[in-house]
Amino acid sequence: MSESPRLRAADPGDYDRIVAVVDDWWGRPIRSILPRLFLDHFHRTSMVAEEGGELVGFLVGFLSPSVADAAYIHFVGVDPRLRGSGLGRLLYQRFFELARAGHRTSIRAITSPQNHGSIAFHTAMGFTVVGPVPDYDGPEVDRIVFQLQLESQ
């Protein structure tokens, strides 16, 4: 992979490409937490990263329709071969720009308490980490909650 990843807005047609790799990228079944509706309805605020036409990363996020100052990152994936390359940071920074353009001042996300890589990444990105929050996603489904206040630029 010699060229830099190209980021572009996602489109609904990217869904099949994304779910085809997520289980492999995570090393466990995970695709059930990314239903098609996210790319059908939030593709304008989601993005994919490609190198030579190959999917190497993605971010699925949206501007909250209910919380006027918030944006939410639902799912992010980076090809394991590119982890540590800065691609995850680039995806997040591009989403922060979208959020600012939409007049949002906070970014929110969650993960499972076992996802130590995600917790370390979000901490390094400056997110406040709360949790585990017991029963966040139902009985006995604890979650780590992340929040970042965006600086105005």
DSSP file (Angstrom, degrees, kcal/mol; ACC not computed):
  #  RESIDUE AA STRUCTURE BP1 BP2  ACC     N-H-->O    O-->H-N    N-H-->O    O-->H-N    TCO  KAPPA ALPHA  PHI   PSI    X-CA   Y-CA   Z-CA
    1    1 A M              0   0    0      0, 0.0    51,-0.0     0, 0.0     0, 0.0   0.000 360.0 360.0 360.0  98.4    0.0    0.0    0.0
    2    2 A S        +     0   0    0      2,-0.1     2,-0.2    49,-0.0    49,-0.0   0.790 360.0  70.2 -96.7 -30.7    2.0    2.8   -1.3
    3    3 A E  S    S-     0   0    0      1,-0.1     3,-0.1     3,-0.0     0, 0.0  -0.498  87.8-100.8 -89.0 160.0   -0.4    5.7   -1.7
    4    4 A S        -     0   0    0     -2,-0.2    -1,-0.1     1,-0.1    46,-0.1  -0.483  48.6 -94.1 -73.5 146.9   -2.0    7.7    1.2
    5    5 A P        -     0   0    0      0, 0.0     2,-0.5     0, 0.0    46,-0.2  -0.341  35.1-138.1 -60.8 141.1   -5.6    6.7    2.0
    6    6 A R  E     -A   50   0A   0     44,-3.3    44,-2.3    -3,-0.1     2,-0.4  -0.901  14.5-150.4-101.1 125.7   -8.2    8.8    0.3
    7    7 A L  E     +A   49   0A   0     -2,-0.5     2,-0.3    42,-0.2    42,-0.2  -0.787  23.6 163.1 -96.6 139.7  -11.1    9.8    2.5
    8    8 A R  E     -A   48   0A   0     40,-2.1    40,-2.4    -2,-0.4     2,-0.0  -0.973  45.2 -84.0-147.7 160.4  -14.5   10.4    0.9
    9    9 A A  E     -A   47   0A   0     -2,-0.3    38,-0.3    38,-0.2    35,-0.1  -0.384  51.3-117.4 -61.6 142.6  -18.1   10.7    2.1
   10   10 A A        -     0   0    0     36,-2.2    36,-0.2    33,-0.8    -1,-0.1  -0.323  26.1-158.2 -73.1 162.7  -19.7    7.3    2.5
   11   11 A D    >   -     0   0    0     -2,-0.0     3,-2.6     1,-0.0     4,-0.3  -0.948  35.0-101.3-136.6 162.6  -22.7    6.3    0.4
   12   12 A P  G >  S+     0   0    0      0, 0.0     3,-1.5     0, 0.0     4,-0.3   0.809 118.2  65.5 -54.4 -30.9  -25.3    3.6    1.0
   13   13 A G  G 3  S+     0   0    0      1,-0.3     4,-0.5     2,-0.1     3,-0.4   0.651  87.5  70.0 -66.9 -14.6  -23.6    1.3   -1.4
   14   14 A D  G <> S+     0   0    0     -3,-2.6     4,-2.3     1,-0.2    -1,-0.3   0.648  76.1  85.9 -74.7 -14.5  -20.5    1.1    0.9
   15   15 A Y  H <> S+     0   0    0     -3,-1.5     4,-2.8    -4,-0.3     5,-0.3   0.922  86.7  48.9 -54.9 -49.7  -22.4   -0.9    3.4
   16   16 A D  H  > S+     0   0    0     -3,-0.4     4,-1.2    -4,-0.3    -1,-0.2   0.881 111.1  50.6 -61.8 -38.5  -21.7   -4.3    1.8
   17   17 A R  H  > S+     0   0    0     -4,-0.5     4,-0.5     2,-0.2    -1,-0.2   0.896 112.8  47.2 -64.3 -39.9  -18.0   -3.6    1.5
   18   18 A I  H >X S+     0   0    0     -4,-2.3     4,-1.6     1,-0.2     3,-1.6   0.955 111.9  46.3 -69.9 -50.2  -17.9   -2.6    5.2
   19   19 A V  H 3X S+     0   0    0     -4,-2.8     4,-0.5     1,-0.3    -1,-0.2   0.736 103.2  66.7 -68.6 -18.0  -19.8   -5.5    6.7
   20   20 A A  H 3< S+     0   0    0     -4,-1.2    -1,-0.3    -5,-0.3    -2,-0.2   0.741 114.0  28.4 -70.0 -21.4  -17.7   -7.9    4.5
   21   21 A V  H <X S+     0   0    0     -3,-1.6     4,-2.9    -4,-0.5     5,-0.2   0.642  95.7  85.5-113.1 -18.3  -14.6   -7.0    6.5
   22   22 A V  H  X S+     0   0    0     -4,-1.6     4,-2.3     1,-0.2     6,-0.3   0.881  89.9  50.5 -61.9 -41.0  -15.6   -6.0   10.0
   23   23 A D  H  X>S+     0   0    0     -4,-0.5     4,-1.7     1,-0.2     5,-1.0   0.915 115.2  44.6 -62.3 -40.4  -15.7   -9.5   11.5
   24   24 A D  H  45S+     0   0    0     -3,-0.2    -2,-0.2     2,-0.2    -1,-0.2   0.923 112.4  51.0 -67.8 -43.5  -12.2  -10.1   10.2
   25   25 A W  H  <5S+     0   0    0     -4,-2.9    -2,-0.2     1,-0.2    -1,-0.2   0.846 118.5  38.4 -63.9 -32.4  -10.9   -6.8   11.3
   26   26 A W  H  <5S-     0   0    0     -4,-2.3    -1,-0.2     2,-0.3    -2,-0.2   0.680 101.9-131.2 -90.0 -19.6  -12.3   -7.3   14.8
   27   27 A G  T  <5S+     0   0    0     -4,-1.7    -3,-0.2    -5,-0.2    -4,-0.1   0.674  81.6  60.6  75.8  16.0  -11.4  -11.0   15.0
   28   28 A R  S   <S-     0   0    0     -5,-1.0     2,-0.4    -6,-0.3    -2,-0.3  -0.971 103.3 -72.4-162.6 161.9  -14.9  -11.8   16.2
   29   29 A P        +     0   0    0      0, 0.0    -6,-0.0     0, 0.0    -7,-0.0  -0.472  65.7 138.6 -65.1 120.5  -18.5  -11.5   15.1
   30   30 A I    >   +     0   0    0     -2,-0.4     3,-2.1   -11,-0.1     4,-0.1   0.467  35.1  98.4-137.6 -14.6  -19.4   -7.8   15.3
   31   31 A R  G >   +     0   0    0      1,-0.3     3,-1.9     2,-0.2   -12,-0.0   0.707  69.6  75.9 -60.1 -20.3  -21.4   -6.9   12.1
   32   32 A S  G 3  S+     0   0    0      1,-0.3    -1,-0.3     3,-0.0    -2,-0.0   0.728  88.4  59.3 -65.3 -19.4  -24.7   -7.1   14.0
   33   33 A I  G <  S+     0   0    0     -3,-2.1    -1,-0.3     1,-0.2    -2,-0.2   0.385  99.1  62.4 -90.2   6.6  -24.0   -3.8   15.7
   34   34 A L  S <  S-     0   0    0     -3,-1.9    -1,-0.2    -4,-0.1     5,-0.1  -0.631  73.2-176.3-127.5  75.1  -23.8   -2.0   12.3
   35   35 A P    >   -     0   0    0      0, 0.0     3,-1.8     0, 0.0     4,-0.4  -0.319  40.0-108.1 -69.3 156.9  -27.2   -2.4   10.6
   36   36 A R  T >> S+     0   0    0      1,-0.3     4,-2.0     2,-0.2     3,-1.1   0.772 109.2  78.0 -53.9 -31.5  -27.7   -1.1    7.0
   37   37 A L  H 3> S+     0   0    0      1,-0.3     4,-2.5     2,-0.2     5,-0.3   0.794  83.8  64.5 -55.0 -29.5  -29.8    1.8    8.3
   38   38 A F  H <> S+     0   0    0     -3,-1.8     4,-2.0     1,-0.2    -1,-0.3   0.911 110.1  35.6 -64.0 -40.6  -26.7    3.7    9.4
   39   39 A L  H <> S+     0   0    0     -3,-1.1     4,-0.5    -4,-0.4    -1,-0.2   0.758 115.6  56.1 -84.7 -23.3  -25.4    4.0    5.9
   40   40 A D  H  < S+     0   0    0     -4,-2.0    -2,-0.2     1,-0.1    -1,-0.2   0.895 125.6  20.3 -67.8 -38.4  -28.9    4.5    4.4
   41   41 A H  H  < S+     0   0    0     -4,-2.5    -2,-0.2    -5,-0.2    -3,-0.2   0.624 132.4  35.9-110.2 -16.0  -29.6    7.4    6.7
   42   42 A F  H >< S+     0   0    0     -4,-2.0     3,-0.8    -5,-0.3    19,-0.4   0.047  72.9 116.4-127.7  26.6  -26.3    8.8    7.9
   43   43 A H  G >< S+     0   0    0     -4,-0.5     3,-1.1     1,-0.2   -33,-0.8   0.810  70.5  64.0 -68.0 -28.2  -24.0    8.4    4.9
   44   44 A R  G 3  S+     0   0    0      1,-0.3    -1,-0.2   -35,-0.1    -2,-0.1   0.774 110.6  37.9 -67.2 -24.1  -23.4   12.1    4.6
   45   45 A T  G <  S+     0   0    0     -3,-0.8     2,-0.3    16,-0.3    -1,-0.3   0.234 108.9  77.7-109.0  11.8  -21.8   12.3    8.0
   46   46 A S    <   -     0   0    0     -3,-1.1   -36,-2.2    14,-0.2     2,-0.3  -0.767  63.1-164.6-112.5 162.9  -20.0    8.9    7.6
   47   47 A M  E     -AB   9  59A   0     12,-2.7    12,-2.6   -38,-0.3     2,-0.3  -0.981  13.0-147.5-148.6 158.9  -16.8    8.3    5.5
   48   48 A V  E     -AB   8  58A   0    -40,-2.4   -40,-2.1    -2,-0.3     2,-0.4  -0.925  11.0-145.4-123.8 152.7  -14.7    5.6    4.0
   49   49 A A  E     -AB   7  57A   0      8,-3.2     7,-2.9    -2,-0.3     8,-1.3  -0.968  21.6-176.0-116.4 133.3  -10.9    5.5    3.5
   50   50 A E  E     -AB   6  55A   0    -44,-2.3   -44,-3.3    -2,-0.4     2,-0.4  -0.963  17.5-166.2-131.4 147.0   -9.6    3.8    0.4
   51   51 A E  E >  S- B   0  54A   0      3,-2.3     3,-2.2    -2,-0.4   -47,-0.0  -0.986  85.8 -14.5-128.8 120.9   -6.1    3.0   -1.0
   52   52 A G  T 3  S-     0   0    0     -2,-0.4     3,-0.1     1,-0.3    -1,-0.1   0.839 129.4 -55.3  56.4  33.6   -5.9    1.9   -4.6
   53   53 A G  T 3  S+     0   0    0      1,-0.3     2,-0.4   -47,-0.0    -1,-0.3   0.372 112.6 122.6  81.9  -5.5   -9.7    1.4   -4.5
   54   54 A E  E <   -B   51   0A   0     -3,-2.2    -3,-2.3     1,-0.0     2,-0.3  -0.755  69.2-115.7 -93.1 135.1   -9.4   -1.0   -1.6
   55   55 A L  E     +B   50   0A   0     -2,-0.4    -5,-0.2    -5,-0.2     3,-0.1  -0.538  43.5 161.0 -66.6 123.8  -11.4   -0.2    1.6
   56   56 A V  E     -     0   0A   0     -7,-2.9    23,-2.8     1,-0.4     2,-0.3   0.419  61.5  -4.2-124.5  -4.9   -8.9    0.4    4.4
   57   57 A G  E     -BC  49  78A   0     -8,-1.3    -8,-3.2    21,-0.2    -1,-0.4  -0.962  54.3-172.9-176.6 163.4  -11.0    2.3    6.9
   58   58 A F  E     -BC  48  77A   0     19,-2.4    19,-2.3    -2,-0.3     2,-0.4  -0.983  11.0-154.7-161.3 158.5  -14.4    3.8    7.7
   59   59 A L  E     -BC  47  76A   0    -12,-2.6   -12,-2.7    -2,-0.3     2,-0.6  -0.983   6.8-162.7-139.3 128.9  -16.2    5.9   10.2
   60   60 A V  E     + C   0  75A   0     15,-3.3    14,-2.3    -2,-0.4    15,-1.7  -0.957  33.4 138.4-113.3 115.4  -20.0    5.8   10.7
   61   61 A G  E     - C   0  73A   0     -2,-0.6     2,-0.3   -19,-0.4   -16,-0.3  -0.929  27.7-162.6-149.5 170.4  -21.3    8.8   12.6
   62   62 A F  E     - C   0  72A   0     10,-2.4    10,-3.2    -2,-0.3     2,-0.6  -0.990  30.2-106.4-154.7 159.3  -24.1   11.3   12.7
   63   63 A L  E     - C   0  71A   0     -2,-0.3     8,-0.3     8,-0.2     5,-0.1  -0.813  53.3-107.9 -85.9 124.7  -25.1   14.7   14.0
   64   64 A S        -     0   0    0      6,-1.8     6,-0.2    -2,-0.6    -1,-0.1  -0.302  22.9-159.2 -59.1 126.6  -27.7   14.0   16.8
   65   65 A P  S    S+     0   0    0      0, 0.0    -1,-0.2     0, 0.0     3,-0.1   0.630  93.1  38.6 -77.7 -11.6  -31.2   14.9   15.7
   66   66 A S  S    S+     0   0    0      1,-0.2     2,-0.7     4,-0.1    -2,-0.1   0.691 110.1  55.3-111.0 -25.5  -32.2   15.1   19.4
   67   67 A V  S >  S-     0   0    0      3,-0.2     3,-2.1     1,-0.1    -1,-0.2  -0.908  72.8-156.1-115.1 102.9  -29.3   16.7   21.2
   68   68 A A  T 3  S+     0   0    0     -2,-0.7    -1,-0.1     1,-0.3    -2,-0.0   0.707  88.2  40.2 -57.7 -28.3  -28.6   20.0   19.4
   69   69 A D  T 3  S+     0   0    0     35,-0.1    36,-2.3    36,-0.1    37,-2.2   0.415 101.9  90.5-100.8   4.0  -24.9   20.3   20.4
   70   70 A A  E <   - d   0 106A   0     -3,-2.1    -6,-1.8    34,-0.2     2,-0.3  -0.740  45.7-172.8-111.6 149.1  -23.9   16.7   20.0
   71   71 A A  E     -Cd  63 107A   0     35,-2.1    37,-2.4    -2,-0.3     2,-0.4  -0.939  18.4-146.9-126.2 153.8  -22.5   14.4   17.3
   72   72 A Y  E     -Cd  62 108A   0    -10,-3.2   -10,-2.4    -2,-0.3     2,-0.7  -0.979   8.6-152.5-131.0 130.7  -22.1   10.7   17.7
   73   73 A I  E     +C   61   0A   0     35,-2.7    37,-0.5    -2,-0.4   -12,-0.3  -0.902  19.3 175.1 -99.6 114.6  -19.5    8.2   16.4
   74   74 A H  E     +     0   0A   0    -14,-2.3     2,-0.3    -2,-0.7   -13,-0.2   0.870  60.9   1.5 -89.3 -40.2  -21.2    4.8   16.1
   75   75 A F  E     -C   60   0A   0    -15,-1.7   -15,-3.3     2,-0.0     2,-0.4  -0.978  56.1-178.5-156.6 132.9  -18.6    2.6   14.5
   76   76 A V  E     -C   59   0A   0     -2,-0.3     2,-0.4   -17,-0.2   -17,-0.2  -0.998   6.1-177.7-135.5 138.3  -15.0    3.0   13.3
   77   77 A G  E     -C   58   0A   0    -19,-2.3   -19,-2.4    -2,-0.4     2,-0.4  -1.000   8.1-173.9-138.9 140.8  -12.8    0.5   11.6
   78   78 A V  E     -C   57   0A   0     -2,-0.4   -21,-0.2   -21,-0.2     5,-0.1  -1.000  39.9-104.6-130.6 131.1   -9.2    0.5   10.3
   79   79 A D    >   -     0   0    0    -23,-2.8     3,-2.7    -2,-0.4     4,-0.5  -0.286  32.9-124.5 -48.8 129.5   -7.6   -2.3    8.4
   80   80 A P  G >  S+     0   0    0      0, 0.0     3,-0.8     0, 0.0    -1,-0.2   0.789 110.0  63.3 -53.3 -29.2   -5.3   -4.1   10.9
   81   81 A R  G 3  S+     0   0    0      1,-0.2    -2,-0.1     3,-0.0   -25,-0.0   0.711 108.1  42.3 -68.1 -18.4   -2.4   -3.6    8.5
   82   82 A L  G X >S+     0   0    0     -3,-2.7     3,-2.0   -26,-0.2     5,-0.5   0.352  80.6 126.2-110.4   4.4   -2.8    0.2    8.9
   83   83 A R  T < 5S+     0   0    0     -3,-0.8    -4,-0.0    -4,-0.5     0, 0.0  -0.417  76.9  25.6 -64.3 138.2   -3.4    0.5   12.6
   84   84 A G  T 3 5S+     0   0    0     -2,-0.1    -1,-0.3     0, 0.0    -2,-0.0   0.423  93.8 104.5  87.5  -0.7   -0.9    2.9   14.2
   85   85 A S  T < 5S-     0   0    0     -3,-2.0    -2,-0.1     1,-0.0    -4,-0.0   0.560  97.4-106.4 -88.4  -8.7   -0.6    4.7   10.9
   86   86 A G  T  >5S+     0   0    0     -4,-0.2     4,-2.3     3,-0.0     5,-0.1   0.390  88.0 119.4  97.4  -2.6   -2.7    7.7   11.9
   87   87 A L  H  ><S+     0   0    0     -5,-0.5     4,-2.5     2,-0.2     5,-0.2   0.912  74.3  50.8 -64.6 -42.1   -5.7    6.7    9.8
   88   88 A G  H  > S+     0   0    0     -6,-0.2     4,-2.3     1,-0.2    -1,-0.2   0.930 111.3  48.5 -59.6 -45.1   -8.0    6.4   12.7
   89   89 A R  H  > S+     0   0    0      1,-0.2     4,-2.9     2,-0.2    -1,-0.2   0.901 110.6  51.7 -60.6 -42.2   -7.0    9.9   14.0
   90   90 A L  H  X S+     0   0    0     -4,-2.3     4,-2.4     2,-0.2    -2,-0.2   0.911 108.9  50.0 -63.0 -43.2   -7.5   11.3   10.4
   91   91 A L  H  X S+     0   0    0     -4,-2.5     4,-2.0     2,-0.2    -1,-0.2   0.929 113.2  46.6 -60.3 -45.3  -11.0    9.8   10.3
   92   92 A Y  H  X S+     0   0    0     -4,-2.3     4,-2.7     2,-0.2    -2,-0.2   0.929 111.2  50.9 -63.5 -45.3  -11.9   11.3   13.7
   93   93 A Q  H  X S+     0   0    0     -4,-2.9     4,-1.9     1,-0.2    -1,-0.2   0.897 109.7  50.2 -61.8 -39.4  -10.5   14.7   12.8
   94   94 A R  H  X S+     0   0    0     -4,-2.4     4,-1.8     1,-0.2    -1,-0.2   0.891 110.9  49.8 -66.0 -37.9  -12.5   14.8    9.6
   95   95 A F  H  X S+     0   0    0     -4,-2.0     4,-2.7     2,-0.2    -2,-0.2   0.893 106.2  55.9 -66.0 -38.6  -15.6   13.9   11.5
   96   96 A F  H  X S+     0   0    0     -4,-2.7     4,-2.8     1,-0.2    -1,-0.2   0.904 105.8  52.1 -58.6 -40.3  -14.8   16.7   14.0
   97   97 A E  H  X S+     0   0    0     -4,-1.9     4,-2.4     2,-0.2    -1,-0.2   0.917 109.4  48.9 -61.6 -43.4  -14.8   19.1   11.1
   98   98 A L  H  X S+     0   0    0     -4,-1.8     4,-1.4     2,-0.2    -2,-0.2   0.912 111.6  50.1 -60.9 -42.4  -18.2   17.8   10.0
   99   99 A A  H  <>S+     0   0    0     -4,-2.7     5,-2.6     2,-0.2     3,-0.3   0.926 110.5  48.6 -64.0 -45.4  -19.5   18.2   13.5
  100  100 A R  H ><5S+     0   0    0     -4,-2.8     3,-2.1     1,-0.2    -1,-0.2   0.917 108.6  53.7 -60.3 -42.8  -18.2   21.8   13.8
  101  101 A A  H 3<5S+     0   0    0     -4,-2.4    -1,-0.2     1,-0.3    -2,-0.2   0.807 107.9  51.9 -62.5 -27.9  -19.7   22.7   10.4
  102  102 A G  T 3<5S-     0   0    0     -4,-1.4    -1,-0.3    -3,-0.3    -2,-0.2   0.203 122.3-109.5 -91.5  14.8  -23.0   21.4   11.8
  103  103 A H  T < 5 +     0   0    0     -3,-2.1     2,-0.4     1,-0.2    -3,-0.2   0.829  67.9 149.8  63.2  35.6  -22.6   23.6   14.9
  104  104 A R      < -     0   0    0     -5,-2.6    -1,-0.2    -8,-0.1   -34,-0.2  -0.788  29.1-175.3 -98.9 144.0  -21.9   20.7   17.3
  105  105 A T        +     0   0    0    -36,-2.3    45,-3.2    -2,-0.4     2,-0.4   0.491  64.6  50.4-116.3  -8.3  -19.7   21.2   20.3
  106  106 A S  E     -dE  70 149A   0    -37,-2.2   -35,-2.1    43,-0.2     2,-0.4  -0.988  59.0-155.9-135.6 146.6  -19.5   17.7   21.7
  107  107 A I  E     -dE  71 148A   0     41,-2.6    41,-2.4    -2,-0.4     2,-0.3  -0.957  16.5-169.5-116.3 134.6  -18.6   14.3   20.3
  108  108 A R  E     +dE  72 147A   0    -37,-2.4   -35,-2.7    -2,-0.4     2,-0.3  -0.909  13.5 155.2-124.9 153.2  -19.9   11.1   22.0
  109  109 A A  E     - E   0 146A   0     37,-1.7    37,-3.2    -2,-0.3     2,-0.3  -0.962  19.5-150.7-162.2 166.5  -19.2    7.5   21.5
  110  110 A I  E     + E   0 145A   0    -37,-0.5     2,-0.3    -2,-0.3    35,-0.2  -0.933  11.6 176.3-138.8 164.3  -19.3    4.2   23.5
  111  111 A T  E     - E   0 144A   0     33,-1.8    33,-3.3    -2,-0.3    -2,-0.0  -0.954  39.0 -86.1-155.0 172.1  -17.4    0.9   23.6
  112  112 A S    >   -     0   0    0     -2,-0.3     3,-1.8    31,-0.2    31,-0.2  -0.546  37.7-117.7 -80.9 151.9  -17.4   -2.3   25.6
  113  113 A P  T 3  S+     0   0    0      0, 0.0    -1,-0.1     0, 0.0    30,-0.1   0.741 113.8  60.1 -61.4 -21.5  -15.2   -2.3   28.8
  114  114 A Q  T 3  S+     0   0    0      1,-0.2     2,-1.9     2,-0.1     3,-0.2   0.599  78.8  93.0 -81.2 -11.1  -13.2   -5.2   27.2
  115  115 A N    <>  +     0   0    0     -3,-1.8     4,-2.1     1,-0.2     3,-0.2  -0.520  46.1 164.4 -87.4  75.8  -12.1   -3.0   24.2
  116  116 A H  H  > S+     0   0    0     -2,-1.9     4,-2.5     1,-0.2    -1,-0.2   0.822  71.1  57.5 -63.9 -33.3   -8.9   -1.8   25.7
  117  117 A G  H  > S+     0   0    0     -3,-0.2     4,-2.4     2,-0.2    -1,-0.2   0.917 108.2  46.4 -63.2 -43.3   -7.6   -0.6   22.3
  118  118 A S  H  > S+     0   0    0     -3,-0.2     4,-2.8     2,-0.2     5,-0.3   0.901 111.9  51.0 -65.9 -41.2  -10.6    1.7   21.8
  119  119 A I  H  X S+     0   0    0     -4,-2.1     4,-2.2     1,-0.2    -2,-0.2   0.926 112.4  46.4 -62.5 -44.4  -10.3    3.0   25.4
  120  120 A A  H  X S+     0   0    0     -4,-2.5     4,-2.4     2,-0.2    -2,-0.2   0.911 113.3  49.6 -64.2 -42.5   -6.6    3.9   24.8
  121  121 A F  H  X S+     0   0    0     -4,-2.4     4,-1.7     2,-0.2    -2,-0.2   0.950 112.5  45.9 -61.9 -50.1   -7.3    5.5   21.4
  122  122 A H  H  <>S+     0   0    0     -4,-2.8     5,-2.5     1,-0.2     4,-0.4   0.882 112.2  51.7 -63.4 -38.0  -10.1    7.7   22.7
  123  123 A T  H ><5S+     0   0    0     -4,-2.2     3,-1.4    -5,-0.3    -1,-0.2   0.927 109.7  49.5 -61.9 -44.8   -8.1    8.7   25.7
  124  124 A A  H 3<5S+     0   0    0     -4,-2.4    -1,-0.2     1,-0.3    -2,-0.2   0.799 106.5  56.9 -64.8 -28.5   -5.2    9.7   23.4
  125  125 A M  T 3<5S-     0   0    0     -4,-1.7    -1,-0.3    -5,-0.2    -2,-0.2   0.511 124.4-103.8 -81.0  -4.7   -7.6   11.7   21.3
  126  126 A G  T < 5 +     0   0    0     -3,-1.4    23,-0.3    -4,-0.4    -3,-0.2   0.548  68.2 150.7  97.3   8.1   -8.6   13.7   24.4
  127  127 A F      < -     0   0    0     -5,-2.5     2,-0.4    -6,-0.2    -1,-0.3  -0.448  48.8-120.6 -71.9 145.9  -12.0   12.1   25.2
  128  128 A T  E     -F  147   0A   0     19,-3.6    19,-1.7    -2,-0.1     2,-0.5  -0.724  29.6-145.0 -78.7 135.6  -13.2   12.0   28.7
  129  129 A V  E     +F  146   0A   0     -2,-0.4     2,-0.4    17,-0.2    17,-0.2  -0.924  19.6 180.0-112.3 125.5  -13.8    8.4   29.7
  130  130 A V  E     -F  145   0A   0     15,-2.7    15,-3.1    -2,-0.5     3,-0.3  -0.979  31.7 -56.7-123.0 133.4  -16.6    7.4   32.0
  131  131 A G  E     -     0   0A   0     -2,-0.4    13,-0.2     1,-0.3     2,-0.2  -0.711  42.7 -92.4 129.0-175.8  -17.4    3.9   33.1
  132  132 A P  E     -     0   0A   0      0, 0.0    -1,-0.3     0, 0.0    12,-0.2   0.271  59.6-156.0 -69.5 141.0  -18.0    1.2   32.9
  133  133 A V  E >   -F  143   0A   0     10,-3.6    10,-1.4    -3,-0.3     3,-1.4  -0.846  20.6-123.7 -92.8 113.2  -21.5    2.4   33.1
  134  134 A P  T 3  S-     0   0    0      0, 0.0     8,-0.1     0, 0.0     4,-0.1  -0.282  84.8  -2.3 -61.1 138.6  -23.6   -0.6   34.4
  135  135 A D  T >  S+     0   0    0      1,-0.1     3,-1.7     2,-0.1     7,-0.2   0.695  81.6 148.8  59.1  24.0  -26.5   -1.7   32.2
  136  136 A Y  T <  S+     0   0    0     -3,-1.4     6,-0.2     1,-0.3    -1,-0.1   0.895  79.5  28.8 -56.1 -44.2  -25.9    1.1   29.7
  137  137 A D  T 3  S-     0   0    0      4,-2.5    -1,-0.3     1,-0.4     5,-0.1  -0.130 137.1 -60.9-109.2  35.9  -27.2   -1.0   26.8
  138  138 A G  S X  S-     0   0    0     -3,-1.7     3,-2.2     3,-0.2    -1,-0.4  -0.454  94.1 -15.5 111.6 174.7  -29.7   -3.1   28.8
  139  139 A P  T 3  S-     0   0    0      0, 0.0     3,-0.1     0, 0.0    -3,-0.0  -0.250 132.9  -5.2 -55.1 126.5  -29.3   -5.6   31.7
  140  140 A E  T 3  S+     0   0    0      1,-0.1     2,-0.6     0, 0.0    -2,-0.0   0.681 100.1 118.6  63.4  22.3  -25.7   -6.7   32.2
  141  141 A V    <   -     0   0    0     -3,-2.2    -4,-2.5     2,-0.0    -3,-0.2  -0.777  45.3-174.5-117.6  84.8  -24.5   -4.8   29.1
  142  142 A D        -     0   0    0     -2,-0.6     2,-0.3    -7,-0.2   -11,-0.0  -0.409   0.6-168.3 -78.1 154.5  -22.0   -2.3   30.5
  143  143 A R  E     - F   0 133A   0    -10,-1.4   -10,-3.6   -31,-0.2     2,-0.5  -0.988  24.2-127.5-142.6 150.7  -20.4    0.3   28.3
  144  144 A I  E     -E  111   0A   0    -33,-3.3   -33,-1.8    -2,-0.3     2,-0.5  -0.851  31.0-147.7 -90.8 134.0  -17.6    2.8   28.5
  145  145 A V  E     -EF 110 130A   0    -15,-3.1   -15,-2.7    -2,-0.5     2,-0.4  -0.907  11.2-164.2-110.4 130.9  -18.9    6.3   27.5
  146  146 A F  E     +EF 109 129A   0    -37,-3.2   -37,-1.7    -2,-0.5     2,-0.3  -0.890   8.8 177.3-112.9 143.0  -16.6    8.8   25.8
  147  147 A Q  E     -EF 108 128A   0    -19,-1.7   -19,-3.6    -2,-0.4     2,-0.4  -0.988   6.1-172.9-145.1 138.9  -17.2   12.5   25.4
  148  148 A L  E     -E  107   0A   0    -41,-2.4   -41,-2.6    -2,-0.3     2,-0.6  -0.997  17.1-144.0-131.3 127.8  -15.1   15.2   23.8
  149  149 A Q  E     -E  106   0A   0     -2,-0.4   -43,-0.2   -23,-0.3     2,-0.2  -0.819  26.2-133.2 -88.6 122.3  -15.8   18.9   23.9
  150  150 A L        -     0   0    0    -45,-3.2     2,-0.3    -2,-0.6     3,-0.0  -0.535  11.1-131.6 -77.0 138.8  -14.7   20.4   20.6
  151  151 A E        -     0   0    0     -2,-0.2     2,-0.2     1,-0.1    -1,-0.0  -0.680  29.0-111.2 -82.7 143.0  -12.7   23.6   20.7
  152  152 A S              0   0    0     -2,-0.3    -1,-0.1     1,-0.1   -47,-0.0  -0.494 360.0 360.0 -74.5 146.7  -13.9   26.3   18.4
  153  153 A Q              0   0    0     -2,-0.2    -1,-0.1    -3,-0.0    -2,-0.0   0.334 360.0 360.0-132.2 360.0  -11.8   27.0   15.4
